[in-house]
Every structure is written in structure tokens, then in C-alpha cells.
Amino acid sequence: MVDFSGIVKEVNISLAKVKAGDYVIVHAGFAIQKMTKEDAWAAIDLFAKN
């Protein structure tokens, strides 16, 4: 389960080695890459400004 700023969805994690609490990039329902917390928040801030 992934929380997209309050919207919780189930995603497939078979393409990325992740665990609960990790930050990930999701595309087409698949977690495709793990991110650092800092990079994830930078991306969230960037999207919030647009």
C-alpha cells in the first residue's frame, strides 16, 4: 500500500526491492525505484508548487 498524499493505493513491488516505510517512484501501478526520504520530499514539494 502506498500513500499518495492521503490517497492510499495498492501497488506491485515486484520490480523494486522495498519494505514498509520506503519512499518509491510509482508508474502504472508498479513501484519502480526506491528513493531517499530527502529526494522524495523534494519531489513532493516540487509537484505541490505546480
JOLINGI-V269837 format. One record per residue. RES is the residue in one letter. NEAR is the number of other ideal C-beta (glycine too) atoms within 12 Angstrom. Layout:
res/near
RES/NEAR
RES/NEAR
//
This chain:
res/near
M/16
V/27
D/18
F/20
S/14
G/8
I/11
V/10
K/17
E/14
V/24
N/18
I/22
S/11
L/18
A/21
K/12
V/23
K/11
A/11
G/12
D/22
Y/25
V/32
I/24
V/28
H/14
A/11
G/16
F/19
A/28
I/20
Q/20
K/20
M/20
T/14
K/14
E/11
D/17
A/24
W/15
A/15
A/22
I/20
D/13
L/11
F/12
A/10
K/8
N/7
//
